[in-house]
Amino acid sequence: MLELYIIRHGLAGKPLEDVNLDEERPLTKKGKERMKAIAKGLDEMGIAFDVVVSSPLTRSKETAEIVDKYCSDADIVYTDLLKPGATYDPLIDYLNGLTDKEKVAIVGHEPFLSGFVSYCLAKSKNSFIKLKKGGILALEMEGALKPGQCKLAWLMEPWQLEELA
């Protein structure tokens, strides 16, 4: 059974008007502190990832590095498949190629992640879930990831994970 953990990047301040500059927007000091507590909460739950896959945008990279420090000893993989504006099916194809992995974390952005989750759960292009910054949910699936055939294992608000730390 594949477990797929969907992680929204931590607090990064207000978006910048220039899209190119916004890609470099880092986590705030508070965002880094909260993500550290969230990652410790995951560690307390006994969650360890076989791989962490992240958007290449700075705020996601920093989030992935923090999560990886506490919940993985694998290298982080950066991919444009998790950038804002990406599409779901190429990401699904990529994730299905990770056949030797059982626990995979992906780190990215809204509204892409919520839309992706809705697509995985109900094969719906209309998002019915919204992840807060630092929010995490887990999907489970037997065999390959197929839209509409995943199960929601759990969804946790950032504060819930912070309390576990």
C-alpha positions as CSV (number, residue, x, y, z in Angstrom):
1,M,0.0,0.0,0.0
2,L,1.3,3.4,-1.0
3,E,1.0,6.2,1.5
4,L,1.2,9.7,0.0
5,Y,1.6,12.7,2.3
6,I,0.6,16.1,0.9
7,I,2.3,19.0,2.7
8,R,1.7,22.6,2.0
9,H,4.7,24.9,2.5
10,G,4.9,26.9,5.7
11,L,4.3,30.6,6.3
12,A,6.1,32.7,3.7
13,G,4.7,36.2,4.0
14,K,2.6,38.0,1.4
15,P,3.0,37.0,-2.3
16,L,5.0,39.3,-4.5
17,E,3.5,40.9,-7.6
18,D,6.5,39.9,-9.7
19,V,6.0,36.1,-10.3
20,N,9.8,35.6,-10.9
21,L,10.6,37.3,-7.6
22,D,7.8,35.4,-5.8
23,E,9.4,32.1,-6.7
24,E,12.3,33.1,-4.4
25,R,10.1,34.1,-1.5
26,P,11.4,32.3,1.6
27,L,9.7,31.0,4.7
28,T,9.4,33.6,7.5
29,K,11.2,33.1,10.8
30,K,7.8,32.1,12.3
31,G,7.2,29.8,9.3
32,K,10.5,28.0,9.9
33,E,9.8,27.6,13.6
34,R,6.3,26.3,13.0
35,M,7.4,23.8,10.3
36,K,10.1,22.5,12.6
37,A,7.4,21.9,15.3
38,I,5.2,20.3,12.6
39,A,8.0,18.0,11.5
40,K,8.7,17.0,15.1
41,G,5.0,16.2,15.4
42,L,5.2,13.9,12.4
43,D,8.3,12.3,13.9
44,E,6.3,11.7,17.2
45,M,3.7,9.9,15.1
46,G,6.4,7.6,13.8
47,I,6.2,8.8,10.3
48,A,9.3,8.4,8.1
49,F,9.3,9.1,4.4
50,D,11.1,7.1,1.8
51,V,11.4,10.2,-0.4
52,V,10.4,13.9,-0.1
53,V,9.4,15.4,-3.5
54,S,9.2,19.2,-3.6
55,S,8.4,22.2,-5.7
56,P,11.6,24.0,-6.6
57,L,10.2,27.3,-5.2
58,T,12.2,28.6,-2.2
59,R,9.4,28.3,0.4
60,S,8.7,24.7,-0.6
61,K,12.4,23.8,-0.7
62,E,12.8,25.2,2.8
63,T,9.8,23.3,4.0
64,A,11.0,20.1,2.4
65,E,14.4,20.5,4.0
66,I,12.9,20.9,7.5
67,V,10.5,17.9,7.0
68,D,13.4,15.8,5.6
69,K,15.6,16.6,8.6
70,Y,13.1,15.0,11.0
71,C,11.2,12.5,8.9
72,S,13.6,11.1,6.3
73,D,17.2,10.3,5.5
74,A,16.7,10.3,1.8
75,D,17.6,13.0,-0.7
76,I,15.0,15.5,-1.6
77,V,13.8,15.5,-5.2
78,Y,12.8,18.9,-6.7
79,T,10.4,18.9,-9.6
80,D,8.5,21.5,-11.7
81,L,5.6,19.0,-11.5
82,L,4.7,20.7,-8.1
83,K,5.1,24.3,-9.2
84,P,2.0,26.5,-9.3
85,G,0.2,26.0,-12.6
86,A,1.3,22.4,-13.0
87,T,-1.2,19.7,-14.1
88,Y,-2.2,16.6,-12.2
89,D,-1.7,13.7,-14.6
90,P,2.1,14.2,-15.1
91,L,2.6,14.3,-11.3
92,I,0.5,11.1,-11.0
93,D,2.7,9.4,-13.7
94,Y,5.8,10.5,-11.8
95,L,4.6,9.3,-8.5
96,N,3.6,5.9,-10.0
97,G,7.1,5.6,-11.2
98,L,8.4,5.5,-7.6
99,T,7.6,1.8,-7.4
100,D,10.2,1.1,-4.7
101,K,8.8,3.7,-2.3
102,E,6.0,3.1,0.3
103,K,5.8,6.5,2.1
104,V,6.1,9.5,-0.2
105,A,5.8,13.1,0.8
106,I,5.1,15.9,-1.7
107,V,5.6,19.6,-0.7
108,G,4.0,22.3,-2.7
109,H,1.4,25.1,-3.0
110,E,-2.2,26.0,-3.0
111,P,-4.5,25.8,-4.8
112,F,-2.6,23.1,-6.7
113,L,-2.4,20.7,-3.8
114,S,-6.0,20.9,-2.8
115,G,-7.1,20.4,-6.4
116,F,-4.7,17.4,-6.7
117,V,-6.1,15.8,-3.5
118,S,-9.7,16.3,-4.8
119,Y,-8.7,14.7,-8.1
120,C,-7.1,11.8,-6.3
121,L,-10.1,11.2,-4.0
122,A,-13.0,11.9,-6.3
123,K,-11.6,12.4,-9.8
124,S,-13.0,15.9,-9.5
125,K,-11.3,19.0,-10.9
126,N,-13.3,21.1,-8.4
127,S,-11.3,21.3,-5.2
128,F,-13.3,20.5,-2.0
129,I,-10.3,20.5,0.4
130,K,-8.1,23.4,1.4
131,L,-4.8,23.0,3.2
132,K,-3.6,25.7,5.5
133,K,0.1,26.6,5.4
134,G,1.9,23.8,7.1
135,G,-1.1,21.5,6.8
136,I,-0.7,17.9,6.0
137,L,-2.9,15.1,4.9
138,A,-2.3,11.4,4.1
139,L,-3.8,9.5,1.2
140,E,-3.6,5.7,0.9
141,M,-4.0,3.6,-2.2
142,E,-3.6,-0.1,-3.2
143,G,-1.2,-0.4,-6.1
144,A,-0.8,2.5,-8.5
145,L,-2.2,6.0,-7.8
146,K,-5.4,6.4,-9.8
147,P,-7.7,9.4,-9.8
148,G,-10.8,8.8,-7.8
149,Q,-9.5,5.6,-6.1
150,C,-7.5,7.0,-3.2
151,K,-8.6,7.0,0.4
152,L,-8.1,9.9,2.8
153,A,-6.3,8.4,5.8
154,W,-6.1,11.6,7.8
155,L,-6.0,15.4,7.6
156,M,-4.3,17.5,10.3
157,E,-4.2,21.2,10.9
158,P,-0.7,22.7,11.6
159,W,-1.6,23.4,15.2
160,Q,-2.5,19.7,15.8
161,L,0.9,18.5,14.7
162,E,2.7,21.3,16.6
163,E,1.0,20.1,19.8
164,L,2.5,16.6,19.3
165,A,6.0,18.0,19.2
